[in-house]
């Protein structure tokens, strides 16, 4: 449970960093970042797998590049569902989702190192 809460807080912080680094993404504060990170996480766990299956042919044709479009759609949809979180355009969603995904990879690897080191 602690790992999930820590990942949520770090993801919200990463979203704040994306908004700070890239002008196409705006957040009104840390509370908005928490809600947006929660919504992005829910969309990525519930809607994204369905979209991945439905768009498998186009993903194969584009050699996997369509995954970036799906990630951007989830990021853009989260901005529409969350107050205080705004993405200016689909291009901004693409760049923002790439930055957020990179931060997510770093967070996952750091948390894996912290929480799995106690099991050895």
N, C-alpha and C positions, 0 to 999 in steps of 0.2 A: 504494500500500500504506500509506503514511503517513497518507493521508486517512482510510482505513478504520479504522486503529488510533486515530487522534485522535477520530474520530466515536464509536467504541466507548467510549473513556475519558470523553468529554464526555457521552455518553448515560448512562453509569453515574453520573456526577456529577449529572446532571439527575434521575435516579431517587432519588439521595440527597436532593436538594432537595425532591422531591415528598414523600418520607417525612418530612422535617423539617417541611414546611409543612402537611401533612395527616395527621391522626391515624389515618385509615382504612388507611394503607399503612405497613408496618413493614419495616425492613431491619436485619439484624444487624451489618452492616459493609460496607466498600467491596468486599471480595471477593464478598460476596453480591450487591452491586449490579452488579459486573462480570458475574457469571453470569446475573443476571436480565436485564440489558440484552442480553446475547447471546441468551438464550432468546426475549425479546420480538422481537428483530430476526429471528431464524429463523422464528418463528411468523408475523410480519408478511410475510415474503417467501415462505413456503411454504404456509401454511394460509389466510391472509387472502384471497388472490386467488380461491381456490376458494369460500370462503364468500360473497365478493362476487358471484360469478356465480350461485351457488345461491339467494341471497336477493334477486336483482335485482327480481323483482316486488314484494316487500314494501318494498324500498327506493324504488321508483318511487311506490308508493301513499303512503308516508310522506314523500315529497318529499326524500329523502336523509337523513332523521333516523336511519334504521336503521344508517347507517354508525357512529354513536356507539355503538350496541349491539354491533356487531362489534368495534370497537376495545376496548370494555370486556371482551368475551369473551376477546380475545387477552391482555389485561392480566391478567385473572383466571386464565386457563389458565397463564400464565407463573408466577404465584404458586404454583400447584399443582405445577409441574414443577421449581421451584427451592427449594432449602433456604435458609433465612435470609431469604426474601422472602415476606411475608404481606400479603394483602389481606383485610380483615375481611368484606366483603359485596359483592354485585353493585353496589350503589349506590356503595360506596367505590371499586370498580373503575372505574365510570363517571367519577367525579370525578378519580381518579388518572390515568386514561388521557387525560382532557382536559388536565390540567396537564402530563403527560408529552409529549403531542402538541404543545402550545404550545412547550415547551422544545425539542422536536425541530425544529420549524420555525425557531426562532432559531438553533439549532446548524447546520442545513443552510444557512441564508442566510449565516452567519458563515464557514463553511468554504468556501462557494462564492466569497465575496469574497477569502479568503486564497489559495486554490489556483488560482483562475482569473486572479488579477491578474498572475501570472508569465507567462502565455501571451500577453499583449498585446504 
